Amino acid sequence: MPNSAPNSALDVRQIQANHQTITLGSKNPNELSVLIEYMAKMLVDLPDQVSVHEIIGENTTVIELKVAKEDLGKIIGKQGRTARAIRTILNGASTKLRRRTVLEIVE
């Protein structure tokens, strides 16, 4: 069985999403949105209803994640643990890119 998930090593910066490879650190402005979309689609039952919208500000980028109402609990997790984990990954990736990024989960 091929392993399509990235390795846990910090050096690995390639993520496969929607049959394309995104290399973190490239000049692609929405690469963090692709990362969030990929993680969300892997967690929910209705991946076709996942939408990610990126709002780029002067100092901070806000990524809005919207999922089906039935899947909201899967994204948030027990006591917000899954949402916190997604935000931690986003924070690590955005720090590596020298950006400030915030994740908003929209109902």
C-alpha contacts under 8 A as a table, 3 or more apart, distances in Angstrom:
res1	aa1	res2	aa2	distance
3	N	6	P	7.85
4	S	16	Q	6.88
5	A	15	I	7.10
5	A	16	Q	7.51
6	P	12	V	6.87
6	P	13	R	7.66
6	P	14	Q	6.65
6	P	15	I	5.98
7	N	12	V	6.39
8	S	12	V	7.50
9	A	12	V	5.81
10	L	13	R	7.48
13	R	23	T	5.66
13	R	24	L	5.30
13	R	25	G	7.95
14	Q	21	T	6.40
14	Q	22	I	5.64
14	Q	23	T	4.67
14	Q	24	L	6.43
15	I	21	T	5.79
15	I	22	I	5.53
15	I	23	T	6.82
15	I	35	L	7.33
16	Q	19	H	6.28
16	Q	20	Q	5.67
16	Q	21	T	4.64
16	Q	22	I	6.44
17	A	20	Q	5.61
17	A	21	T	6.51
17	A	22	I	7.51
17	A	34	V	7.08
17	A	35	L	7.81
17	A	38	Y	5.80
22	I	31	E	6.82
23	T	26	S	5.96
23	T	31	E	7.95
24	L	31	E	6.69
24	L	93	A	7.73
24	L	97	L	7.77
25	G	28	N	7.98
25	G	96	K	7.72
25	G	97	L	5.90
28	N	31	E	5.66
29	P	32	L	7.87
30	N	33	S	5.17
30	N	34	V	6.43
30	N	54	E	7.36
31	E	34	V	5.04
31	E	35	L	6.33
32	L	35	L	4.94
32	L	36	I	6.31
32	L	90	L	7.16
32	L	93	A	7.50
32	L	94	S	7.35
33	S	36	I	5.14
33	S	37	E	6.05
33	S	52	V	6.40
33	S	53	H	7.39
33	S	54	E	6.68
33	S	63	I	6.60
34	V	37	E	5.02
34	V	38	Y	6.03
35	L	38	Y	5.19
35	L	39	M	6.33
36	I	39	M	5.22
36	I	40	A	6.07
36	I	52	V	7.63
36	I	65	L	7.81
36	I	86	I	7.56
36	I	90	L	7.54
37	E	40	A	5.16
37	E	41	K	6.06
37	E	50	V	7.05
37	E	51	S	7.11
37	E	52	V	6.24
37	E	65	L	7.75
38	Y	41	K	5.30
38	Y	42	M	6.36
39	M	42	M	5.25
39	M	43	L	6.51
39	M	86	I	7.81
40	A	43	L	5.18
40	A	44	V	6.34
40	A	47	P	7.60
40	A	50	V	7.09
40	A	75	I	6.88
41	K	44	V	5.60
41	K	45	D	7.98
41	K	46	L	7.65
41	K	47	P	4.64
41	K	48	D	7.80
41	K	50	V	6.55
42	M	47	P	7.40
43	L	74	K	6.61
43	L	75	I	6.84
44	V	47	P	5.89
44	V	71	D	5.60
44	V	74	K	6.32
44	V	75	I	7.23
45	D	71	D	6.65
46	L	49	Q	5.76
46	L	50	V	7.40
46	L	68	A	6.98
46	L	71	D	7.30
47	P	50	V	5.43
49	Q	66	K	7.89
49	Q	67	V	5.76
49	Q	68	A	5.83
50	V	65	L	7.36
50	V	66	K	5.81
50	V	67	V	4.64
50	V	68	A	7.02
51	S	65	L	6.04
51	S	66	K	5.23
51	S	67	V	6.56
52	V	63	I	6.78
52	V	64	E	5.61
52	V	65	L	4.76
52	V	66	K	6.35
53	H	63	I	5.80
53	H	64	E	5.09
53	H	65	L	6.70
54	E	61	T	6.95
54	E	62	V	5.86
54	E	63	I	4.54
54	E	64	E	6.25
55	I	61	T	5.68
55	I	62	V	5.06
55	I	63	I	6.28
55	I	64	E	7.85
56	I	60	T	6.62
56	I	61	T	4.45
56	I	62	V	6.42
57	G	60	T	5.19
57	G	61	T	5.48
57	G	62	V	7.68
58	E	61	T	7.94
59	N	99	R	7.88
59	N	100	R	6.87
60	T	99	R	7.20
60	T	100	R	4.99
60	T	101	T	5.63
60	T	102	V	7.35
61	T	99	R	7.86
61	T	100	R	6.29
61	T	101	T	4.71
61	T	102	V	6.32
62	V	101	T	5.76
62	V	102	V	4.85
62	V	103	L	5.98
62	V	104	E	6.97
63	I	101	T	7.18
63	I	102	V	6.10
63	I	103	L	4.91
63	I	104	E	6.03
64	E	103	L	6.05
64	E	104	E	4.75
64	E	105	I	5.86
64	E	106	V	6.37
65	L	103	L	7.24
65	L	104	E	6.14
65	L	105	I	4.86
65	L	106	V	5.83
66	K	105	I	6.16
66	K	106	V	5.08
66	K	107	E	6.39
67	V	71	D	6.24
67	V	72	L	6.23
67	V	106	V	7.71
67	V	107	E	7.37
68	A	71	D	5.28
68	A	72	L	6.45
69	K	72	L	5.32
69	K	107	E	6.97
70	E	73	G	7.13
71	D	74	K	5.26
71	D	75	I	6.61
72	L	75	I	5.30
72	L	76	I	6.26
72	L	107	E	7.49
73	G	76	I	5.08
73	G	77	G	5.55
73	G	78	K	7.87
74	K	77	G	5.19
74	K	82	T	7.62
75	I	82	T	6.09
75	I	83	A	5.97
76	I	79	Q	7.63
76	I	80	G	4.91
76	I	81	R	6.76
76	I	82	T	5.36
76	I	83	A	4.69
76	I	84	R	7.95
77	G	80	G	5.03
77	G	81	R	5.45
77	G	82	T	4.75
77	G	83	A	6.60
78	K	81	R	5.80
78	K	82	T	7.28
80	G	83	A	5.33
80	G	84	R	6.04
81	R	84	R	5.02
81	R	85	A	6.12
82	T	85	A	5.01
82	T	86	I	6.23
83	A	86	I	5.12
83	A	87	R	6.16
84	R	87	R	5.05
84	R	88	T	6.08
85	A	88	T	4.98
85	A	89	I	6.31
86	I	89	I	5.23
86	I	90	L	6.17
87	R	90	L	4.92
87	R	91	N	5.95
87	R	102	V	7.60
87	R	103	L	6.40
88	T	91	N	5.02
88	T	92	G	6.22
89	I	92	G	5.14
89	I	93	A	6.20
90	L	93	A	5.17
90	L	94	S	5.97
90	L	101	T	7.29
90	L	102	V	7.98
90	L	103	L	7.85
91	N	94	S	5.19
91	N	95	T	5.94
91	N	100	R	7.60
91	N	101	T	6.76
91	N	102	V	7.86
92	G	95	T	5.16
92	G	96	K	6.26
93	A	96	K	5.15
93	A	97	L	6.46
94	S	97	L	4.94
94	S	98	R	6.05
94	S	99	R	5.06
94	S	100	R	6.11
94	S	101	T	6.23
95	T	98	R	4.80
95	T	99	R	5.75
95	T	100	R	6.91
96	K	99	R	7.71
